């Protein structure tokens, strides 16, 4: 009797943990509708291409500095 009860408890524990691991695979939500108006800014920030060119110029000058010395 005790052995049978132990086997039943073990089987119950193993099957409960296996059932708890099932995750439903629902359909993903559709993407939100897009508007006809394109936003020119991203996140409220205005893109600044001038800073990129200035940074590149400074890096080029720093690379050329050792040859001048």
N, C-alpha and C positions, 0 to 999 in steps of 0.2 A: 504494500500500500504506500509506504513511504517513498519507495523508488519510483512508483508510478506518479505520485504527486510531484516529485522533483522533476521528472521528465516533462510533465504538463507545465510547470512553472517556467522551466527553461525554454520550452517551445513558445510559451506566451511572451516571454521577454524578447526572444529573437524575432518573433513575427511583429510585435509592436514597434520595435525599433526600425524594422524594414518598412513598415507602413508609414511611419512618421517621416521617412526620407523622401516620399513622393512629392513632387512639385508639379502643379498643374501647368500646362503649356497653353496659355490663352493667346489669342491673337493680339499683336501689339496695337497700340492706339494709332489711328491715322495721323499723319503730320498736320500741323495747324494750317489753315488756309493762308495763302499769301496775298498781299494786297497788290494792286497795280502800280502803286507809287513806290519807287525805289528809294531807300534811305541812303543818303550820301555819307553819313557818319556812322560809325560803329560804336555803340555804347555811349553816345554823346560826345565822342572825341573827334576832333578834326584832324585828318591825317596831315603830317608835316614832312614833306620830302626834303626840305631844305636842311634839316638836321642830319639826315643821312649823308648828304653830299659833303657837309661840313666835317662830319666825323671821318669820312673817307679821305678828305684832303689832309686833315691833321695826321691820320695814320700814315699817309704817304710821306709827309714831311718828316715824321719821326723815323721812318725807315731810311730816308735819305740823309739824316743827320750824321750818322757815323762816317759817311763818306766825305763829308765836309770838314770834319775835324782831323 
